[in-house]
Amino acid sequence: MACTWNPEVVSPELVALTHSLGDRDKDFVILAEGNTSQRLDDQRIVVKASGAMMATASPQDFVVCEVEPLIELMDSPTATQGDLSTHLDAGEHDGLKRRGSIETLIHVAIQSLRPTAFVGHTHPTALVALLASVHQETAFESFVYSDEAIVIGHTLYVPYAQPGIDLGRLFLARVREYWSAHQDLPSLILLGNHGIVALADTAAGVEAVTEMAYKGAQVRLQAFAAGGVVALGAEAVESYFHREDMAERRHNLSGI
């Protein structure tokens, strides 16, 4: 068992982020979709429990998970989905079974490479539409407007795998590859036929990346409907990452 139930360590900031991303009017998730997490000082994470709705989650709807045992589980060639379920089981409390989200492995994979304060995983309709289309792998390869480049930066695409240990292993492999190439992680990770993962050192940063990705998906869908996307030039985009005024704008927009 790598997860326990300890509502006392769940921060108001994590609950507020979860409620914001779970707001039905934003169209990021419905029902019990999506999950959030926050890194603790002792290298554990607090992650939303399976079956809890983001819009109404309380501190009781989170569990605390150790990162290393779950990384070891993904690295084990003999580990099964049943083994993962055992690790995520936090026991029965207040008459309810508490278990870490089936997508907890996404959150621990990120933490194994770079300490990250907050992670938000959602299924925005416009993004799932793109990620379920023939453009799923290439839709975000190029930027289509300046604020998108500033707030989101470079992205990573991960093909579809069944949620659980299969997705965890593929996700871990892809973020390890990205880390080897860049010595960093992207702020936005796109999951084919599934959704997105936003990571930042502030809750505001996770919200900003998620919101900008949602707008970016809507822009692309409308551009495709109008005949196709005309992306910004690589030279123009690269200059954004070296300009002091753009770095200041990035910080003001997203806290990153």
C-alpha positions as CSV (number, residue, x, y, z in Angstrom):
1,M,0.0,0.0,0.0
2,A,1.6,3.3,-1.2
3,C,-1.4,5.5,-0.4
4,T,-3.0,6.6,2.9
5,W,-5.9,8.9,3.9
6,N,-4.9,12.0,5.7
7,P,-7.3,15.0,5.1
8,E,-5.3,17.2,7.5
9,V,-2.5,17.6,5.0
10,V,-4.7,18.6,2.1
11,S,-4.2,22.4,1.4
12,P,-6.9,24.9,0.8
13,E,-5.0,25.9,-2.4
14,L,-5.3,22.3,-3.8
15,V,-9.0,22.2,-3.0
16,A,-9.5,25.6,-4.7
17,L,-7.6,24.5,-7.8
18,T,-9.6,21.3,-8.0
19,H,-12.9,23.2,-7.7
20,S,-11.8,25.8,-10.4
21,L,-10.8,23.1,-12.9
22,G,-13.9,21.2,-12.1
23,D,-16.3,24.1,-12.7
24,R,-18.8,22.7,-15.2
25,D,-19.1,26.1,-17.0
26,K,-15.4,25.8,-18.0
27,D,-16.0,22.5,-19.8
28,F,-12.8,20.9,-18.6
29,V,-14.4,17.9,-16.9
30,I,-17.8,16.3,-16.0
31,L,-18.9,13.8,-13.4
32,A,-15.8,12.3,-11.7
33,E,-13.4,13.0,-14.6
34,G,-10.0,14.5,-14.0
35,N,-7.7,14.8,-11.0
36,T,-5.2,17.2,-9.3
37,S,-2.2,16.8,-7.1
38,Q,0.2,18.8,-4.9
39,R,3.7,17.8,-3.9
40,L,4.4,17.7,-0.1
41,D,7.7,18.6,1.4
42,D,8.5,15.0,2.2
43,Q,8.3,14.0,-1.5
44,R,4.9,12.5,-1.2
45,I,1.9,13.8,-3.2
46,V,-1.7,14.6,-2.3
47,V,-3.9,13.4,-5.2
48,K,-7.7,13.3,-5.7
49,A,-9.3,10.1,-4.8
50,S,-11.0,7.8,-7.4
51,G,-14.7,8.6,-7.9
52,A,-14.6,12.1,-6.3
53,M,-16.0,15.0,-8.4
54,M,-13.6,17.8,-8.8
55,A,-16.3,20.5,-8.6
56,T,-17.3,19.5,-5.1
57,A,-14.2,17.8,-3.7
58,S,-13.4,18.3,0.0
59,P,-10.1,17.5,1.9
60,Q,-11.7,14.0,2.6
61,D,-11.7,13.3,-1.2
62,F,-7.9,13.1,-1.5
63,V,-5.3,10.6,-0.5
64,V,-1.5,10.8,0.1
65,C,0.7,8.7,-2.0
66,E,4.4,7.9,-2.0
67,V,6.2,8.5,-5.2
68,E,9.0,5.9,-5.2
69,P,7.0,2.7,-4.7
70,L,4.7,3.7,-7.6
71,I,7.7,4.4,-9.8
72,E,9.1,1.0,-8.9
73,L,5.8,-0.6,-9.8
74,M,5.8,1.0,-13.3
75,D,9.4,-0.1,-13.8
76,S,8.6,-3.7,-12.8
77,P,7.8,-5.8,-15.9
78,T,5.7,-8.3,-13.9
79,A,3.5,-5.7,-12.1
80,T,-0.2,-5.9,-13.0
81,Q,-3.2,-3.6,-12.8
82,G,-4.2,-5.6,-9.7
83,D,-0.9,-4.7,-8.1
84,L,-1.6,-1.0,-8.9
85,S,-5.0,-1.2,-7.3
86,T,-3.5,-2.6,-4.1
87,H,-0.9,0.2,-4.0
88,L,-3.6,2.9,-4.5
89,D,-5.9,1.5,-1.8
90,A,-6.0,3.9,1.2
91,G,-8.5,1.9,3.2
92,E,-12.1,2.5,4.3
93,H,-12.8,5.8,6.2
94,D,-16.0,7.4,7.2
95,G,-17.8,4.4,5.6
96,L,-16.2,5.0,2.2
97,K,-13.5,3.2,0.3
98,R,-10.6,5.6,-0.4
99,R,-8.4,4.9,-3.3
100,G,-6.0,7.1,-5.3
101,S,-7.2,8.0,-8.8
102,I,-6.4,5.5,-11.5
103,E,-4.3,8.2,-13.1
104,T,-2.1,8.7,-10.0
105,L,0.8,7.3,-12.0
106,I,0.8,10.4,-14.3
107,H,1.3,12.6,-11.2
108,V,4.1,10.5,-9.7
109,A,5.9,10.1,-13.0
110,I,6.2,13.9,-13.2
111,Q,7.5,14.1,-9.6
112,S,10.1,11.4,-10.3
113,L,11.8,13.7,-12.8
114,R,11.3,17.2,-11.4
115,P,9.7,18.4,-8.2
116,T,6.5,20.1,-9.3
117,A,4.2,21.9,-6.9
118,F,0.9,21.3,-8.7
119,V,-0.4,19.1,-11.5
120,G,-3.9,19.2,-13.0
121,H,-5.3,16.5,-15.4
122,T,-8.5,17.4,-17.2
123,H,-10.5,16.3,-20.3
124,P,-11.6,19.6,-21.9
125,T,-14.1,18.9,-24.7
126,A,-12.3,21.0,-27.4
127,L,-9.0,19.3,-26.6
128,V,-10.3,15.8,-26.5
129,A,-11.9,16.6,-29.9
130,L,-8.5,17.5,-31.4
131,L,-6.8,14.6,-29.6
132,A,-9.4,12.2,-31.0
133,S,-8.9,13.5,-34.6
134,V,-6.5,12.8,-37.4
135,H,-4.5,15.9,-36.1
136,Q,-4.0,14.4,-32.6
137,E,-0.2,14.0,-32.9
138,T,0.5,17.2,-34.8
139,A,-2.1,19.8,-33.7
140,F,0.1,21.4,-31.1
141,E,3.5,21.0,-32.9
142,S,3.4,24.6,-33.9
143,F,2.0,27.7,-32.2
144,V,-0.8,29.7,-33.7
145,Y,-0.8,32.8,-31.6
146,S,1.7,34.6,-29.3
147,D,0.1,34.2,-25.8
148,E,-0.1,30.5,-26.4
149,A,3.6,30.3,-26.9
150,I,4.3,32.5,-23.9
151,V,2.0,30.7,-21.4
152,I,2.2,27.1,-22.6
153,G,5.7,26.8,-24.1
154,H,6.6,23.5,-25.8
155,T,4.3,20.5,-25.4
156,L,4.7,16.7,-25.3
157,Y,2.3,14.3,-27.0
158,V,1.7,10.8,-25.5
159,P,-0.3,8.3,-27.6
160,Y,-3.4,6.6,-26.1
161,A,-3.0,3.8,-23.6
162,Q,-5.6,2.4,-21.2
163,P,-5.8,4.4,-17.9
164,G,-4.0,2.6,-15.2
165,I,-0.6,0.8,-15.3
166,D,-0.5,0.8,-19.1
167,L,-0.9,4.6,-19.4
168,G,1.5,5.0,-16.4
169,R,4.3,3.1,-18.1
170,L,3.9,4.8,-21.4
171,F,3.6,8.2,-19.8
172,L,6.7,7.6,-17.7
173,A,8.7,6.4,-20.7
174,R,7.7,9.5,-22.8
175,V,8.5,12.1,-20.1
176,R,11.8,10.3,-19.4
177,E,12.6,10.7,-23.1
178,Y,11.7,14.4,-23.0
179,W,13.7,14.9,-19.9
180,S,16.8,13.3,-21.5
181,A,16.5,15.6,-24.5
182,H,15.7,18.9,-22.7
183,Q,16.6,18.4,-19.0
184,D,13.2,19.8,-18.2
185,L,9.5,19.0,-18.5
186,P,6.9,20.8,-20.6
187,S,4.1,22.7,-19.0
188,L,1.5,20.9,-21.1
189,I,1.3,17.2,-21.9
190,L,-1.3,16.0,-24.4
191,L,-2.8,12.5,-24.1
192,G,-4.1,11.0,-27.3
193,N,-7.9,10.2,-27.2
194,H,-7.9,11.2,-23.5
195,G,-7.1,14.7,-22.2
196,I,-4.3,17.0,-21.0
197,V,-1.9,17.3,-18.1
198,A,-0.8,20.8,-16.9
199,L,2.1,21.3,-14.5
200,A,3.4,24.3,-12.7
201,D,5.0,25.6,-9.5
202,T,1.8,27.4,-8.6
203,A,-1.9,26.6,-8.7
204,A,-2.4,29.7,-10.9
205,G,0.1,28.3,-13.4
206,V,-1.8,25.1,-13.8
207,E,-5.0,27.0,-14.3
208,A,-3.4,29.3,-16.9
209,V,-1.9,26.5,-18.9
210,T,-5.2,24.6,-18.9
211,E,-7.2,27.6,-19.9
212,M,-4.7,28.6,-22.7
213,A,-4.6,25.1,-24.0
214,Y,-8.4,25.1,-24.1
215,K,-8.5,28.3,-26.1
216,G,-5.7,27.0,-28.4
217,A,-7.8,23.9,-29.2
218,Q,-10.9,26.1,-30.0
219,V,-8.7,28.3,-32.3
220,R,-7.4,25.2,-34.1
221,L,-10.8,23.6,-34.5
222,Q,-12.2,26.8,-36.1
223,A,-9.1,27.2,-38.2
224,F,-9.4,23.7,-39.5
225,A,-13.1,24.4,-40.3
226,A,-12.0,27.5,-42.2
227,G,-9.6,25.5,-44.4
228,G,-6.5,24.9,-42.2
229,V,-4.1,26.3,-39.7
230,V,-1.5,28.9,-40.5
231,A,1.1,28.7,-37.7
232,L,3.5,31.3,-36.4
233,G,6.9,31.1,-37.8
234,A,9.5,29.2,-35.8
235,E,11.9,32.2,-35.8
236,A,9.2,34.5,-34.3
237,V,8.2,32.0,-31.7
238,E,11.8,31.4,-30.6
239,S,12.4,35.1,-30.1
240,Y,9.5,35.1,-27.5
241,F,11.5,32.7,-25.3
242,H,14.5,35.1,-25.2
243,R,12.7,38.5,-24.7
244,E,12.6,39.9,-21.2
245,D,9.2,41.6,-21.8
246,M,7.8,38.2,-22.8
247,A,9.2,36.5,-19.8
248,E,7.5,39.2,-17.6
249,R,4.3,38.7,-19.5
250,R,4.5,34.9,-19.0
251,H,4.9,35.5,-15.2
252,N,2.0,38.0,-15.1
253,L,-0.3,35.7,-17.0
254,S,0.4,32.4,-15.3
255,G,2.7,33.0,-12.4
256,I,5.3,30.8,-14.1
